[in-house]
Amino acid sequence: MTTQFGLLGRNISYSLSPKIHGANINSNGMDASYRLFDVKRIEEFLPHMETLDGFNVTIPYKEAILTYCDEIDRSVKAIGACNTVKRENGKNIAYNTDWVGFYQLLEQNGVLKQFEKAKVLVIGAGGAAKAILYALTKCENYEVTLANRTLDKAKELSPNVIEFSMVSETLEIFDIVIQTTNVGVKTYASPIEIKKIKENSVFIDLNYQQHLKFLDDSKKLGAKTINGIDMLIGQAAESFRLWTGQVADIQAMKDALEKGENKC
Ligand code: NAP
């Protein structure tokens, strides 16, 4: 019988997940499919859930899905959001693989090797930022500061926060700067003005548009820049590993994205 995977979300026709998972499924020679469940209300998805072997979850259902899960992994408890559900013996088990994807991005791009110790700034305090903060707890010698437009939301997540209006002035003290807001997705814009940065610093933007102003501006000042593609692929590969116990073909996933346009 064909193994069935999918993605639950709203307004997700843009999603790159079918392309990434499809390439990996083909490469692994599996009899499997990956389809979108683009629903206005989570209740519309429930009859389909029984038919799936595993599925991903995106905005706005990353918290709502937990009501329908029987077991919740500790990463989900810490982050407060689930992006992967594994169905096992009729039970739904909730995981978060976004943080794994981000940790792999740091590894694959040599960031962990470059910095044993680092001052890190995370910009944004939404769902993505929570996964990033969790991943950074695995980097013992990284000192993390959080900035967000709504300061109270940052304060809920970290004892170490700065005002959003101060980011531009303080950028030059940070080794790693991680942009997790959705500014730059719909228009070519950056959430902050980049005037001065630290020598040998690394700038990461979780978004994966081909041109991101945040990365272009920091690159002009000499930063190493990384977009969110490796995180996107890393989280998908980890979901596949949880669902099947098999290692995903990361290169096939990357090739599939390079062949098409990387629209968000
Ligand atoms: P979210 O929960 O809606 O959070 C949005 C964040 O952006 C909040 O911190 C919000 O600040 C901030 N923000 C929005 N508009 C802003 C503006 N004009 N100026 C300053 N800050 C602004 O969204 P999310 O789930 O964290 O996702 C954020 C982005 O990360 C999305 O574009 C998503 O596609 C991307 N992402 C990528 C990956 C990947 O695998 N590469 C994974 C997850 C997410 P306030 O709190 O002040 O509203």
Residues whose N, C-alpha, C, O or C-beta is under 5 A from the ligand:
A	BS01	NAP	G124 A125 G126 G127 A128 A129 N148 R149 T150 K153 T180 T181 N182 V183 V185 P191 L206 N207 G228 I229 M231 L232
